[in-house]
Amino acid sequence: MFKAFLFDLDGTLVPMDMKTFIDGYFRAVSEKFAHIIEPEKLVSAINAGTMAMLKNTDPRKTNKDVFWEHFFSHIDHSREVFVSMFDEFYQKDFANLKTYTHPNPLARPLMEFLFEKGNQVVIATNPVFPETAVRERLKWVDIGDFPYHLVTTYENMHYCKPRIEYYREVLDFLGVDPQDCLMVGNDVEEDLVARDLGMKTFLVEDWLLNRSNLPIVTDYRGSFEDLVSFLKDATSSKKFCHPVR
């Protein structure tokens, strides 16, 4: 039925409340840098870099390039020191943020099933974090050791969700047609936009996000448990095709 499966990470494979997680992230990173910069200035610079990545349309710049360019336009500190400390934060301190997430015992058996079937599997998380942070979050649900065909990070991507260019970049990398792909995610705005390219979508509702209260238009929807059943028996997919409410 499908050749490639794209999985969002936060709130999909890794159960979490995004606000709680992001608040915990900013507390942790502010503590890390408290001796050299006020928390308000640091958070403002991080937000500036993040917003720039979300808005970027320049295919010549990776998200990493865009982030640091705008980050340092908001603070007057040594680039070398900050980049080094951020690397250390993601390598050592970021793991502590697991406390703001929940287990997902279904994630590993699902990945084992998909890889055994020879499918292409992509971790299609919004690429605003470095690879170190993405790989760490995969470990939190015991799926960090699979040979994914692509893990989208701020180092290897040039666009972010919900830009359609993000999904085109993934498709170009995989070399597959959109109709052969299933995008799995919990964010109505960021993940369901993949339908505009012709991908099928499965909305995971356990930690559903719909910040703008958009109409929900998706091919399939249900809990993560429903997703597992659907992927293991595609012929039963119709029972998960609910009309837009």
Steps between C-alpha positions, in 0.01 A plus 500: 500500500780743594871500424608770745382600843571844645466535875480818699685470831375728779145411602489215248775246565600673824190573712522849645319822567690745280454804726631311802797373302591837348469673840733239647742545211524875550552459875781252443679699231464823699664337802784376278579852378399697810860596580551680168160627384165597651228240439273753328767593246591138434138391450440798272800409285397132481148600400636735234713223352213253513252736333755571228530126430123464481479786251807418291451443128864518390605153374865599523490520880448212738279561801816495709649784294182703539470438874849616590487796265191637674600387848819706492321798352320528837793462740853635523703204626771271372369265234760239587398491867127479432523232233726291720270533800191413297678189371578403858141568606359265237762233567471499881206700639227447241448139612354627827197632311373143466323566829249715309401212269318169535588142397372350176531121522340461156765701314776238486282206390353720227843598368615139509195402294553773239869431456441125476264574209776693323327838509669838488455672834564869562508691827324810370530721804497876451870565437562777750730291724848362435540131424631435853169614649291302252699181556467547875120526479487180294680324787226606741257258334764235422513552124836667463682206344302451178656578158263776398516611141492861615485686830419865437712739707604862481832393347358316197178688417432836339135544592269435795145383549239602402669617178422269213864536392596296807303203371631545146855487636424174679343350188797604287735331744299177503433498127139389544166629380280678757211259450728220623559676833314518829567796730425421864471787744302668776515862380209608278687794349850357467432139402176493302633753248681203342166419334551802274775305324293186468622313808257311718490608864421334830416738785602354837254644751652404837689831526324685221610856424279748316627840611303694238183292530524399134253267332628145530541349154687170508483158341520304823486585868501328835717417799855372473359156573263546205798598286680177586194295409455694177859453387492130581178446313454762230177341384335616822596865440142605415391474860747776584381731220275731698326797338614847595316616807 
